[in-house]
């Protein structure tokens, strides 16, 4: 059996067989929606982390440029 996630409310391949009735389809769609929400939340967190890393890299480049300018003035 294929399972996504470890929680009991996560999608399992056995759920696909339940799609043939309305309640089963509703459950299938609900689980899919929850999974997509979790993916979206994780994506937002990754975007925030990447932004912080990008900001740190930008500041580091500015410091390096400033150090080169100051070194050039010293000559």
Secondary structure as GFF3:
##gff-version 3
##sequence-region A 1 75
A	DSSP	three_ten_helix	13	20	.	.	.	ID=ss1
A	DSSP	alpha_helix	22	74	.	.	.	ID=ss2
###
